[in-house]
Amino acid sequence: GEYSLRYWDSEDIAFAELVPWTASNYINSGPNQINYLGVKAQGNRLILYINGHLIHEIQDQTQLEGKFGSFIKAENTPGFQVRIANVAYWELME
């Protein structure tokens, strides 16, 4: 039931935290749940969505381009499994 946003800092060889772990009622938690995640990157703005709801917006100058991926945290759930069924991105025209 939590989300965070981080980027890989190749100089320090570590994740740099932009948004700490934060609980959200928009996350469908528990077994056999589906969640849709969205990130809109526009200049230095990062806008986060979960299941169609805007949940967080930040401005960050450190990474204006790069790659993206997901990281799943399941340290307290033995046997936890996740399936990422679809990943897509669009280049937005201004």
Secondary structure, DSSP 4 states (H G I P E B T S, - for coil): -EEEEEEEETTTTEEEEEEEEEE-TTS--STT----EEEEEETTEEEEEETTEEEEEEE-SS-SS---------TT-TT-----------PPP-
